[in-house]
Amino acid sequence: MGSLREFAQHMDWWGLVALLISAVAALLCITLHELSHGFVAYRLGDPTAKNAGRLTLNPIKHLDLMGLLMMVVVKVGWAKPVPVDMRYFKRPKQGMALTALAGPVANFLTALSAVALASVVWHFAPINKGTLLALCFLSNMALLGVGMGLFNLIPISPLDGSKILFAFLPDRTYYTILKYEKYVMGLLIILVLVGVFNKPLTFLMVQCLRGLCAITGMPLEWLLYLQDVSTILNLF
């Protein structure tokens, strides 16, 4: 019992809370992103995602461990791709582009909703540890939503941006690229790990959040400041 008590006393509980907040926010962003892909594909006539059980809010169905880790650590990442069979689409390339675009759009709408709710809490709720933790969660949702949306718009296969850009290519070139996109994923992971996208994505994320804050009335400096639980502890 003494060892257990000593372990509990030395445990960084607030660090654990920060990790959980970031992980839950990442799971929500991932789930809404992939669900949006599947829903739009289904509306365009492709039942593949529905038949695979991917039209669900269950995050386990959409989870890619490496993508989740990247989101928690570097604020950009990915999920397990929703299966799409473009042969069901009346206009395959255009249908694929719309399906791809649905994910980032969902992320930006998620971020907008998080910033709007954060603004309501900030302006009208009493400020205490509970509301500050809520703001921490909403700030993480906004940051991760914008980060995931922007990252997936990069026109590198197999990210969503490539599906949108490739829709303008000739059919032969388009289908040739699709054959080899799985091999590019390894290179993409390496580029993320070495930080190739860090500076441009950070700049774009801040600009997007600045715009969302301007729309909702949430102070940008506080939205960024309250994303970390340790900063909340410093206020008390």
C-alpha positions, 0 to 999 in steps of 0.5 A: 500500500505504501508503494502504491501511495508513493506512486500516486503522489509522484504521478503527474496527474495533470500531465495525464489529463493533458494527454487524455484531452489531446487524445480525445480531441484527436479521436473526435477529429479523426472520427468526424473526418472519416465519417464525412468521407464515407457519408459523402461517398454513400450519398454519391452512390457508393455503399462500400463504407456503409457495408464495411461499418465505417458510417459510424461515430465509433472512433475505434473503427477509424483509428490508425495508431500512427496517425493518432500519435502524430496528431497528439505529438505534432498536431497533424495526422491521419486515420484509417482510410475509408474504403471507397469504390469510385466505380459506383460514382456516375463521374468517378474522378469528380465523385472521388474529389468530392468524397476527399474534400468532405474530410477537410471540410468536416475538420474546419467545421469542427474547428469553427464549432469548437472556437464558437463554443469556446467563445461562449464559455469564455464570455459567459461562464464563470472562470474556474478550473472546470471551465478552463479545462473545457476551454483547453479541450475546445482549444485542442479540438480547434487546433487539431481540426485545423491542423488535420484539415490543412494537412490532408489538403496537401496534394501528396498521395494518398492525402485528400488534397491529391484526390482533389488535384488529380481530378483535373488530370487525364484519366490515364495519368490519374489511374496510374498514380492511384496504383502507386499511392500506397508506396508514397505513404512511407515517404509521407510519414518520413517527411512528417517525422523530420518536420518538413511541414512544421513551419508552413503548417504552423503558419497556416494553422495560426492564420486559420485560427485567427480567422475563426476567432475573428468570426466568433469573438474568441481572443486568439491569444487565449485560445492558443494559451489555454490549449495546455493544461499546465498553463491553466494550473499557473492561473490558480 
